[in-house]
Every structure is written in C-alpha cells, then in structure tokens.
Amino acid sequence: MRFWLILILVFFAVRYLAPIVLRLVLAGFVRKQMRNGGFVVPPQARPDGGRPATQPGEVHIDYVPPTAPERDKPAGFKGGEYVDFEEVK
C-alpha cells in the first residue's frame, strides 16, 4: 500500500509540479540570456572574401559540385538528370 501511495504522489508531482517549476526556471534563463545578449548570432565570414549580393533578385551560388565525366556512365544508360518536384495547387 505504501508503494502505491508513493507512486501516485510522485506521478502527480511530475505531472503537475514539474511543468510549473520548469517554466519558471527556463523563463528566468531566457530572460538572463536576452539581457546578456546570449542569443546573438555572430556574423559569418564569407569564404571568397567578397561582399554579399546587394541588388534584389540577384542569386549567389556558394558551391557547385564537380560534374562526373561521361565515361563513368554505364554503356546502355538512356536516362538523364531527374528532378523531384511538388505539385502546388
């Protein structure tokens, strides 16, 4: 009987008291981090040393994978490059 009583009390403590305690602790932590500037993302250096695109609609490509030579394809390969797409309604 004593085991079941302790189990029920622990269950209710975890179910009802833990979320309240966690909410208070995490809220305090987030407030402290925001006061100290802890969530600021540092600017990233560009590998090419250039400046970012400034004109709207301009596209910048960071990496282009190397193309495979034609001799690597099997002899009877009749396919091509396939593009997976989603239908938008």
N, C-alpha and C positions, 0 to 999 in steps of 0.2 A: 504494500500500500504506500509506503514511504517513497519508493522508487517512482511510482506513477505521479505522486504529488510533486516531486522534484522535476520530473519530466514535463508536466503541464506548466509549472512555474517558469521553467527555462524556455519552453516554447512561447509562452505569452511575452516573456521579456524580450526574446529575439524578434518576435512578430510585431510588437507594439512599441517597445522602448528603443531598440537599436536604430530604426529609421529616424527617430527624433534626435538621438544623440549624433548619428552620422550627419544629419542635415546641419546641426549646429556646428559641428567640428569642421565640415567641409566649407560651410559658408564663411566661417572665420578664416580658413586657409585661403580661400579665393579672394576675400577682401584684402588680406595681407599681401598676397601676390600682386593684386592690381595696384595697391598703394606703392609697392616697391618696384613696379614695372617688370614683374617676373614673366609676363606673358608676351613680351615684345619679341617679334621675330627679327633677328638681325639681317641686314641686307646681305645678299649673296653676291660674291664676286663672279663676274662673267669670265668664262674660260678664254674667250678671244680678246678680252680687254676692251671690247667696243662698248658703245652705249646702246641701250635698248631702243627699239623702234618707237619713233615719236609720232608718226603720221597714222591716223586711224585707217584701219583696213590693211595695214602693212603686215606681212607674215614673216616671221623669223623662224628658221629651222635650226635647231641645235645640233642634230646628229642625223646623218644619212648613212644607213648600213651599207657595207660594200655589196656590190652585185656579184652573183655567182656567175662564173663563165659558162658559156653554152655547152661546153664539153662535159659538164657534170650531170646533165640531164640524161635520163635513160634513152636508149635508141628509139623506142616506139612511143615516146611521150607526145601526146597530141593536145595536152591541156595548156593552160596558161596561168596567169595570176588570177586568183579568185578573191572577190571582195564580199565580205559578210555585211549585210545591211539590215536595217529595221524599217518596216513599213510605218509611216507616220500618217495618221488619218486626220 
